Amino acid sequence: MEKNRHRAKEAQGDGRKVIARNKKALHEYHVLETWEAGLVLTGPEVKSIRAGKVSLAEAFARVEGGEVWLYGMHISPYDPASRWNADPTRPRKLLLHRREIRRLVGALGEKGYTLVPLDLYFRRGYAKVTLALARGKKLHDRREDLKRRAAQREIERAIKRER
């Protein structure tokens, strides 16, 4: 009986607990494709992430030597483990399948493409990051997006007023 209840609990939603989002990435890039990647972390880093002390604002990823590395993600030091804390912005290895890495290498070979993390979350106790293959937006694209969002807000306000 206990096992059945546990399965029912897992079945609700997809088991993701989002810790941090990279809003800047969605404003500055066109997202073409996404992957879920695991993170290689130390114990104090996991504790700090669970406490929500993480920033993805300046983060990006690179493929080096057949491995994918995440740079610029800031994880604040976990105070109770001050002796074992690593550098807050150290490069962290991302875990992807070989075929996914090969696909990334091929896509990144084209000019203008980059890898950016979109969000950081826990799935079934493991820290994961949504990695996006993205192309930078031009200034006029950003302005169009801002105009489109402002127009959508106005429409929603007008509809709300009519009720």
Secondary structure, 3 states (H helix, E strand, C coil): CHHHHHHHHHHCCCCEEEEEECHHHHHHEEEEEEEEEEECCCHHHHHHHHCCCEECCCCEEEEECCEEEEECCEECCCHHHHHHCCCCCCCEEEECCHHHHHHHHHHHCCCCEEEEEEEEEEECCEEEEEEEEEEECCHHHHHHHHHHHHHHHHHHHHHHHHC
